[in-house]
Amino acid sequence: MKIIFKIWRQDSPAEEGMLKTYEVDDLTEDMSILEALDHLNELLVLRDEKVIAFEYDCREGICGQCGIFINGRAHGPHDQITTCQLHLRSFNDGDTVVIEPWRAASFPVLKDLIVDRSAFDRIIESGAYISSKTGSAPEANAILIAKEVSDTAMDAAACIGCGACVATCKNSSAALFTSAKINHLNSLPQGESEAHKRVIEMTSQMEAEGFGSCTFTGACEVECPESISIVNIAEMNARIIKAKIFG
């Protein structure tokens, strides 16, 4: 199988980047897109050329590290999958596949397809935790939680922090990511005591990181591999108002 790759190459944040074309004609349709990049890098090593820098970890759609634009769409042409779950059978022999890093001011390109997503880490550090005494794990049924509440919390907790929402949003908003992390904890009784403080501090950190405002177009939900609902954003906005009044 032959694929013509056009891949973004950029040596450092301070340098300009460009798309570079690579033709690879010994691929198989069962390869994932990351395996194809691995194979291309092996060929580049044999040619004594610089390999393509890209991120990955689990390669199972769990960690969110592998996010890139493929033919102009976050994670590629299919819904509800991550980049590592995309296989070459999704393309035709001889197709051109354009691969680029996330595009957002708060996600600066470090090298090639790798961007700095540490802004997400700082949002998490600002409040996505529950203060409690350490020790052995408590009895699972010590605090009874209604199924509707647990389902809401678990749906929000499904966010893998890949950054597709930010990269897709015309405003580069991190509202979907931040709201999912807030609602995951604020929905549960264990998170109630710090709920007001959490929503104020996490949204303040989100703004400090330079992410844009949410205009509720819904593009983030469409491209989210975990289908995190924009209802989370509406809930976060309501929590902000409550926190400012009662906090």
Secondary structure, DSSP 4 states (H G I P E B T S, - for coil): --EEEEEEE-SSTTS--EEEEEEE-S--TTSBHHHHHHHHHHHHHHTT-PPPP---S-SSSSS-TT--EETTEETSSSSS--GGG-BGGGS-TT-EEEEE----TTS-EEETTEE--HHHHHHHHHH-S-----SSPPPTTSS---HHHHHHHHHHHT-----HHHHHSTT-B-HHHHHHHHHHHHTSGGGGGGHHHHHHHHHHHHHHTTPBPP----HHHHH-TT---THHHHHHHHHHHHHHHH-
